[in-house]
Amino acid sequence: MTLRQPPRFAGRLLKRLVPAQDHDALLGDLCEEYQRGRTTAWYCTQVLAAIVVGSWKHLRANPLVTARAVITGLIAQVFLLAAFPVLVNVLTGAGFTWGGRWIGLPWYWHSPYASSLVIVMQVIYIAGDVTIGWLIVRLHRGHGIAIVLVYCCALGVLRTYGLLQLAKATGWQPHFSTLLYRFAIGQIREWLLVIAGGYLATRPAKTA
Amino acid sequence: MVGASSLGTTDLTILLVLMRLGDEAYGVTIAREIEETTRRPVALASVYATLDRLVERGFAISQLGEPTAERGGRAKKFFRITGKGVREVRAAKQSLVKLWKDLPQLG
């Protein structure tokens, strides 16, 4: 009898994203069912469910680690925001202040300055978000990707709260619908970058 | 929570399935039995999450079997209900029966 090979990446992903638990029995059961004619889609759905269930279980069992991870992410976010104008000025070559004097840099992108600014800002945003995700997982190795997801949720809640406060303070303005759309797109992009950074910091599974 | 017992519905269902399956209870057979009884698809991960909780609370024990090629060289993890588990199921049943008695329209 020829044995069918279940998708290896799914097992590897489960072990990589939820490393604190032993998944051998579960993966063995999934493999057994796969041999009996279950589809690849069924197998992947079961692994996805295992990632969600395993992550949730792990977070509930480690509330302090989860809180620490969220705080780590928020502190890193504050540092990024504080360093942002300095980074932009240095990377575009505009310069920086030293001892009360403005010091220009030789790599100033003279023409057109606006496009260099946009490129540099995007690079800082992308690198910053990926670094935050990487840092959270790197400082909490063994806890998988779930803590990054909690940080993403916390960030989403804080940002939404800020937006609601703005709407409350200024009243509903016609441009708010555009702002809301841009906010949603920006938030999703940020989540994906933070998750990507977190994924980079997870250790590859040795066996699937 | 079911009456005086500390078991949730899923916990109780899985303990009953463990009693029905006896020595043949492992992830696949447990999930299949639940699917056949409830006619709803079950995620194996949820079954294992509940089983782990029952083992932690001392209502069930687990034991590894032999690895097989069909399972990609991985061993089966067999589960068995403990005496404490049986007592908990009995308590849950008594609580439910009492509730049933007060509702004659359910028969």
Chai-1 contact restraints between the chains, C-beta under 6 A:
chainA,res_idxA,chainB,res_idxB,connection_type,confidence,min_distance_angstrom,max_distance_angstrom,comment,restraint_id
A,D24,B,R74,contact,1.0,0.0,6.0,A-B,restraint_1
A,A25,B,K77,contact,1.0,0.0,6.0,A-B,restraint_2
A,L26,B,L44,contact,1.0,0.0,6.0,A-B,restraint_3
A,L26,B,Y48,contact,1.0,0.0,6.0,A-B,restraint_4
A,G28,B,R71,contact,1.0,0.0,6.0,A-B,restraint_5
A,G28,B,R74,contact,1.0,0.0,6.0,A-B,restraint_6
A,D29,B,G27,contact,1.0,0.0,6.0,A-B,restraint_7
A,D29,B,V28,contact,1.0,0.0,6.0,A-B,restraint_8
A,D29,B,L44,contact,1.0,0.0,6.0,A-B,restraint_9
A,C31,B,R71,contact,1.0,0.0,6.0,A-B,restraint_10
A,C31,B,G72,contact,1.0,0.0,6.0,A-B,restraint_11
A,E32,B,V28,contact,1.0,0.0,6.0,A-B,restraint_12
A,E32,B,E70,contact,1.0,0.0,6.0,A-B,restraint_13
A,E32,B,R71,contact,1.0,0.0,6.0,A-B,restraint_14
A,Q35,B,E70,contact,1.0,0.0,6.0,A-B,restraint_15
A,Q46,B,L44,contact,1.0,0.0,6.0,A-B,restraint_16
A,A49,B,A43,contact,1.0,0.0,6.0,A-B,restraint_17
A,A49,B,A45,contact,1.0,0.0,6.0,A-B,restraint_18
A,A50,B,A45,contact,1.0,0.0,6.0,A-B,restraint_19
A,V53,B,A45,contact,1.0,0.0,6.0,A-B,restraint_20
A,V53,B,S46,contact,1.0,0.0,6.0,A-B,restraint_21
A,V53,B,A49,contact,1.0,0.0,6.0,A-B,restraint_22
A,K57,B,A49,contact,1.0,0.0,6.0,A-B,restraint_23
